[in-house]
Amino acid sequence: MTRKKNAPALDLIFNDVIPSDSRQARQLTRRQLIVEAVIQEGSVRIEDLVERFGISLMTIHRDLDELEERGLLRKGRGIVSATPTSLVEASDLYRSSRQLREKQAIAKAAVESIEPGQSLFLDDSTTVFQMARLLPGKAPLTVITNSLSLINEMKDSSDINLISLGGQYQSWCNAFLGQITRHEISMLSADLCFVSMSAIVNGQIFHQSPEMVETKKAMYDSASRRILLADHTKFERRALYRYLALADFDSVIVDELTPESEIDKIRNQGIEVRIAKLGSLHSVHNGE
């Protein structure tokens, strides 16, 4: 296999040449899927991978040892997680492009909740990032964010009062997190807060990073109205650290591929649900 010098590890695993030998081809494809699954979910039980791929415990450990050697994953006691290196690569090569149509439709629905003159907390999620190009249409606005991607995207927007939150820079999410960030958030008060998370399980919201959870909680606490953005895949994932309950939010915006059973569960808690339709990014309905 030919590897470009200094190419990112994740780029390598997804660009490896598929060998002609069928056993090796299956092995490489499986390892690519393992990396994809772990990056999606943040951390995965090794037993779950054995069941998911229908292989032996010995085989999965061989795969994980190889992927750990390449700096993509980290093995723990019964758990495999994404390393910071793979997370930042995922930010560029994976997260931002996954479910892009769904994220764009959800972002459009979210922007419809905004009135000119309001102040907004925007988190560093790739779903919230899709709101950036639409916000000038609601100007004047005050936008407060810890996301360097959003700051760079909006720095030249007219009639947008952009407040950037400092703190400890984390390359894997291209954002500022930590105590300084939370302190700055606590000194502000916004009309709206828009956030997205990694996973929703039994009405509870989770993320794989505890620092991210604390930063998003600070935004939640400093806003008058809180809106959660979640594409349908969030209901299929798992993550380690609990954030809040769905019932804590004033509104939840999902895409039309979200299972009706999940939507019904949210509505049964008295939470407003808006469903973004994918057929046209110009069409959003409340699903009532």
C-alpha positions as CSV (number, residue, x, y, z in Angstrom):
1,M,0.0,0.0,0.0
2,T,1.3,3.4,-1.0
3,R,1.0,6.1,1.7
4,K,1.6,9.8,1.2
5,K,4.2,11.1,3.6
6,N,2.7,13.0,6.6
7,A,-0.9,12.4,5.4
8,P,-3.4,12.3,8.2
9,A,-4.0,8.9,9.7
10,L,-7.7,9.0,9.0
11,D,-7.1,10.0,5.4
12,L,-4.8,7.0,5.1
13,I,-7.2,4.4,6.4
14,F,-10.0,5.6,4.1
15,N,-7.7,5.8,1.1
16,D,-5.9,2.5,1.5
17,V,-5.9,0.5,-1.7
18,I,-8.3,-2.5,-1.4
19,P,-6.2,-5.6,-1.9
20,S,-7.3,-8.2,-4.5
21,D,-7.2,-11.0,-1.9
22,S,-10.8,-11.3,-0.6
23,R,-9.8,-11.9,3.0
24,Q,-7.6,-8.8,3.1
25,A,-10.3,-6.8,1.4
26,R,-12.8,-7.8,4.0
27,Q,-10.4,-7.0,6.8
28,L,-9.6,-3.5,5.4
29,T,-13.3,-2.7,4.7
30,R,-14.1,-3.8,8.3
31,R,-11.4,-1.7,9.8
32,Q,-12.7,1.3,7.9
33,L,-16.2,0.7,9.2
34,I,-14.9,0.3,12.7
35,V,-13.1,3.7,12.6
36,E,-16.2,5.3,11.1
37,A,-18.5,3.8,13.9
38,V,-16.2,4.9,16.7
39,I,-15.7,8.4,15.4
40,Q,-19.5,8.7,15.0
41,E,-20.2,7.6,18.5
42,G,-17.1,8.8,20.4
43,S,-16.7,5.5,22.2
44,V,-18.0,2.0,21.7
45,R,-18.0,-1.1,23.8
46,I,-15.7,-3.8,22.2
47,E,-18.4,-6.4,22.8
48,D,-20.8,-4.3,20.7
49,L,-18.3,-4.3,17.8
50,V,-18.0,-8.1,18.0
51,E,-21.7,-8.4,17.7
52,R,-22.0,-5.7,15.0
53,F,-19.4,-7.2,12.7
54,G,-20.0,-10.8,13.5
55,I,-16.4,-11.6,14.3
56,S,-14.5,-13.2,17.2
57,L,-13.2,-11.3,20.2
58,M,-9.6,-12.2,19.1
59,T,-10.2,-10.8,15.6
60,I,-11.7,-7.5,16.9
61,H,-8.7,-7.1,19.2
62,R,-6.3,-7.6,16.3
63,D,-8.2,-4.9,14.3
64,L,-8.2,-2.5,17.2
65,D,-4.5,-3.0,17.9
66,E,-3.7,-2.1,14.3
67,L,-6.0,1.0,14.4
68,E,-4.5,2.0,17.8
69,E,-1.0,1.7,16.3
70,R,-2.0,4.0,13.5
71,G,-3.2,6.6,16.1
72,L,-6.8,6.4,15.1
73,L,-8.4,4.8,18.2
74,R,-7.6,4.2,21.8
75,K,-8.4,0.9,23.6
76,G,-9.5,0.9,27.2
77,R,-11.0,-1.7,29.5
78,G,-13.8,-3.1,27.3
79,I,-14.1,0.2,25.5
80,V,-12.6,1.7,22.3
81,S,-12.7,5.5,21.8
82,A,-11.6,8.0,19.2
83,T,-8.3,9.8,19.8
84,P,-8.1,13.6,19.7
85,T,-6.1,13.2,16.4
86,S,-8.9,11.3,14.7
87,L,-11.5,13.7,16.1
88,V,-9.9,16.7,14.5
89,E,-9.4,14.8,11.2
90,A,-13.1,13.8,11.5
91,S,-14.0,17.4,11.9
92,D,-12.4,18.2,8.5
93,L,-13.1,15.0,6.6
94,Y,-16.1,13.4,8.2
95,R,-18.4,15.3,10.6
96,S,-19.0,18.3,8.5
97,S,-20.2,16.3,5.5
98,R,-22.3,13.7,7.2
99,Q,-26.1,14.2,7.0
100,L,-25.3,17.6,5.3
101,R,-28.8,17.9,3.7
102,E,-30.5,17.1,7.0
103,K,-28.3,19.6,8.8
104,Q,-29.0,22.3,6.2
105,A,-32.8,21.8,6.5
106,I,-32.6,21.8,10.3
107,A,-30.5,25.0,10.2
108,K,-33.1,26.7,8.0
109,A,-35.9,25.8,10.5
110,A,-33.8,27.1,13.3
111,V,-33.2,30.4,11.7
112,E,-36.9,30.8,11.3
113,S,-37.2,31.0,15.1
114,I,-35.0,34.2,15.1
115,E,-36.2,37.7,15.1
116,P,-34.1,40.7,14.1
117,G,-32.4,42.4,17.1
118,Q,-32.1,39.2,19.1
119,S,-28.9,37.8,20.8
120,L,-27.9,34.2,20.2
121,F,-25.6,31.6,21.7
122,L,-24.4,29.3,19.0
123,D,-22.4,26.2,19.9
124,D,-19.6,24.6,17.9
125,S,-21.6,21.8,16.3
126,T,-21.6,21.2,12.6
127,T,-25.4,21.4,12.6
128,V,-25.4,24.9,14.1
129,F,-22.6,25.9,11.7
130,Q,-25.1,25.5,8.9
131,M,-27.0,28.5,10.3
132,A,-24.2,30.9,9.6
133,R,-24.9,31.6,6.0
134,L,-28.6,32.3,6.8
135,L,-28.2,34.6,9.7
136,P,-27.4,37.8,7.7
137,G,-31.0,37.6,6.5
138,K,-32.2,38.1,10.1
139,A,-29.8,41.0,10.9
140,P,-29.2,43.0,13.0
141,L,-28.2,40.2,15.4
142,T,-25.7,39.6,18.2
143,V,-24.0,36.2,17.8
144,I,-22.0,34.7,20.7
145,T,-20.0,31.6,20.0
146,N,-17.0,29.5,21.1
147,S,-16.6,28.1,17.6
148,L,-13.6,29.3,15.6
149,S,-15.2,27.9,12.5
150,L,-18.3,30.1,13.1
151,I,-16.1,33.1,14.0
152,N,-14.2,32.8,10.7
153,E,-17.4,32.3,8.7
154,M,-19.2,35.3,10.2
155,K,-16.4,37.8,10.8
156,D,-17.2,39.9,7.7
157,S,-21.0,39.7,8.0
158,S,-22.6,43.1,8.1
159,D,-25.0,44.0,10.9
160,I,-23.9,41.0,13.0
161,N,-22.4,41.9,16.3
162,L,-20.0,39.0,16.8
163,I,-18.9,38.1,20.3
164,S,-16.1,35.5,20.4
165,L,-15.7,33.4,23.5
166,G,-12.1,32.8,24.6
167,G,-10.7,29.9,26.6
168,Q,-8.6,26.8,26.0
169,Y,-8.5,26.1,22.2
170,Q,-9.3,22.5,21.3
171,S,-8.2,21.5,17.8
172,W,-10.4,18.4,17.6
173,C,-13.5,20.6,17.6
174,N,-11.9,23.8,16.4
175,A,-13.5,25.6,19.4
176,F,-12.7,27.1,22.8
177,L,-13.7,25.2,25.9
178,G,-12.9,25.1,29.6
179,Q,-13.3,27.3,32.7
180,I,-12.5,30.6,31.0
181,T,-15.1,29.9,28.3
182,R,-17.7,29.1,30.9
183,H,-16.9,32.2,32.9
184,E,-17.3,34.4,29.9
185,I,-20.6,32.8,29.1
186,S,-21.9,33.4,32.6
187,M,-21.3,37.1,32.2
188,L,-23.7,37.3,29.3
189,S,-27.4,36.8,28.7
190,A,-28.9,35.9,25.3
191,D,-32.4,35.6,24.0
192,L,-31.8,32.2,22.3
193,C,-29.4,29.3,22.6
194,F,-28.9,26.8,19.7
195,V,-27.1,23.6,20.4
196,S,-26.6,20.1,19.0
197,M,-25.3,17.0,20.7
198,S,-23.9,13.5,19.9
199,A,-26.7,11.2,21.0
200,I,-30.2,11.0,22.4
201,V,-31.1,8.0,24.5
202,N,-34.4,7.4,26.4
203,G,-35.1,11.2,26.5
204,Q,-31.6,12.0,27.7
205,I,-29.0,13.9,25.7
206,F,-25.3,12.9,25.6
207,H,-21.9,13.9,24.3
208,Q,-18.5,12.1,24.3
209,S,-16.6,15.1,25.8
210,P,-17.2,16.2,29.4
211,E,-15.7,19.7,28.7
212,M,-18.1,20.1,25.8
213,V,-21.0,19.2,28.0
214,E,-20.1,21.8,30.6
215,T,-19.7,24.5,27.9
216,K,-23.0,23.8,26.4
217,K,-24.7,23.7,29.8
218,A,-23.3,27.2,30.5
219,M,-24.9,28.5,27.2
220,Y,-28.1,26.8,28.2
221,D,-28.1,28.5,31.6
222,S,-27.5,31.9,30.2
223,A,-30.3,31.9,27.5
224,S,-34.0,32.7,27.8
225,R,-35.1,30.2,25.2
226,R,-33.2,27.0,24.3
227,I,-33.5,25.1,21.0
228,L,-32.0,21.6,20.4
229,L,-31.0,20.7,16.8
230,A,-30.9,16.9,16.1
231,D,-30.8,15.0,12.9
232,H,-32.2,11.5,12.8
233,T,-28.9,9.7,13.4
234,K,-28.6,11.2,16.9
235,F,-31.3,8.8,18.0
236,E,-29.2,5.8,16.8
237,R,-26.0,6.7,18.6
238,R,-24.5,6.4,22.1
239,A,-22.2,8.8,24.0
240,L,-20.7,8.8,27.5
241,Y,-21.6,12.0,29.3
242,R,-25.1,13.2,30.0
243,Y,-25.9,16.8,29.1
244,L,-29.6,17.5,29.8
245,A,-33.0,15.9,29.2
246,L,-35.1,16.6,26.1
247,A,-37.8,18.0,28.4
248,D,-35.4,20.8,29.5
249,F,-35.6,22.4,26.0
250,D,-38.3,24.7,24.7
251,S,-38.1,23.3,21.2
252,V,-36.5,20.4,19.4
253,I,-35.9,20.5,15.6
254,V,-35.4,17.2,13.8
255,D,-35.4,16.1,10.2
256,E,-38.1,14.1,8.5
257,L,-36.1,10.9,8.6
258,T,-36.5,10.8,12.4
259,P,-38.6,7.8,13.4
260,E,-42.2,8.7,14.2
261,S,-41.9,6.8,17.4
262,E,-39.1,9.1,18.6
263,I,-41.1,12.2,17.6
264,D,-44.1,10.9,19.5
265,K,-42.0,10.3,22.6
266,I,-40.8,13.9,22.5
267,R,-44.3,15.3,22.0
268,N,-45.7,13.2,24.8
269,Q,-43.5,15.2,27.1
270,G,-45.1,18.4,26.0
271,I,-42.1,19.6,24.0
272,E,-42.5,21.5,20.8
273,V,-41.2,19.5,17.9
274,R,-40.5,21.0,14.4
275,I,-39.7,18.7,11.5
276,A,-37.5,19.9,8.7
277,K,-38.4,18.4,5.3
278,L,-35.6,17.3,3.0
279,G,-37.5,17.5,-0.2
280,S,-37.0,21.2,-0.2
281,L,-34.7,23.2,2.0
282,H,-37.4,26.0,1.7
283,S,-40.0,23.8,3.4
284,V,-40.4,23.3,7.1
285,H,-43.4,22.3,9.1
286,N,-44.2,21.7,12.7
287,G,-45.6,18.2,12.3
288,E,-48.7,18.8,14.3
